[in-house]
Amino acid sequence: MADAETPPGGGTATPPPGGTATPPPRGLPYRLLVRPEIGAALGALLVFAFFSLTTGRFLSALGVATWLDDASTLGIMAVAVALLMIGGEFDLSAGVMTASTALVTALLATRWGWNVWPALGVSLLFALAVGALNGWLVMRTGLPSFIVTLGTFLALQGINLGVTRQITGTVQVSGMRSAAGYSSAGSVFASTVDIGGTRYQSSVLWWLGLTAIAAVVLLRTRFGNWTFAVGGSLPSARAVGVPAVWTKILLFMTTAGAAWIVGSMNVLRFAGVQANQGVGLEFQYIIAAVVGGCLLTGGFGSVIGASLGALIFGMARQGIVFARWNNDWFMLFLGVLLLAAVLVNNAFAKRAERVRR
């Protein structure tokens, strides 16, 4: 397997029986052609150039910090969602999970007097349990993950609103700053870094670090090969000994874990949480992953591309604000971006497959 050709998006392929496969050309054009994130990279350059010329605020130190901050939490989730999509599944509960984990942390810390750190630990266990349940149900029942996680989305949304209103009488929890351990937890999840007199949110560092880790796992580990395998063809993956059930469960748990990180950042940064927070963001996570090169059919994609997709979101959303345009144009941008990304990704995947052959 070590000498096998590397297919587009990762994984491995063995030479045909009876002979050795002729190695394809490995020049720069080939490497660019087979990388799923090339479309997102070009798109990011175009968006960057457009808003750099449109408004001077875009390239100011404060402007850069603003659109990087906007992209960071979206990017963290987009990376996890991209891994899951490469594995052939979707998670529509990812957005509401950011609120659910934040609510668990906030309620334990403000209503029952817990230290923030144990409260964060319980909310992490809650997130991983829900992620594992999603994965187990998908594999056990054979139902599409779209249906299973839609049910989880509705259940979590109802729990968030019902429990929060029952305990607090409102749909929000506040007062985190007075909780024990808030300062130390905030320094990890919600601090700022001063660079050249401009403050950047630590979420940007989390985003870059998690993207790098996910890229290494996807492209350089056995689990990464398993992810591509179960997304490309589940029966074939099982036939060659891939632990398909555990792979998919771990992918769902990864998405839930990323939601916990983002939820923790939000509740510590804003010292509170709304029960309906995060609803609808799951579609932005999926769009960012698709823009980054992930196919809706699974088995092909890039976490670096998903990060670039999130960067495009951040630059466009804040660029529209800097240019003083109506924010309604952002939804038009999303629709056009999604359609273009699907067409480009399909074209790149087909061309990459022809190059491999």
Secondary structure, 3 states (H helix, E strand, C coil): CCCCECCCCCCCECCCCCCCCCCCCCCHHHHHHHCCCHHHHHHHHHHHHHHHHHCHHHHCHHHHHHHHHHHHHHHHHHHHHHHHHHCCCCCCCHHHHHHHHHHHHHHHHHCCCCCHHHHHHHHHHHHHHHHHHHHHHHHHHCCCHHHHHHHHHHHHHHHHHHHHHHHHCCCEEECHHHCCCHHHHHHHHCCEEEECCEEEEHHHHHHHHHHHHHHHHHHHCHHHHHHHHHHHCHHHHHHCCCCHHHHHHHHHHHHHHHHHHHHHHHHHHCCEEECCCCCCHHHHHHHHHHHCCCCCCCCCCCHHHHHHHHHHHHHHHHHHHHCCCCCCHHHHHHHHHHHHHHHHHHHHHHHHHHHHC
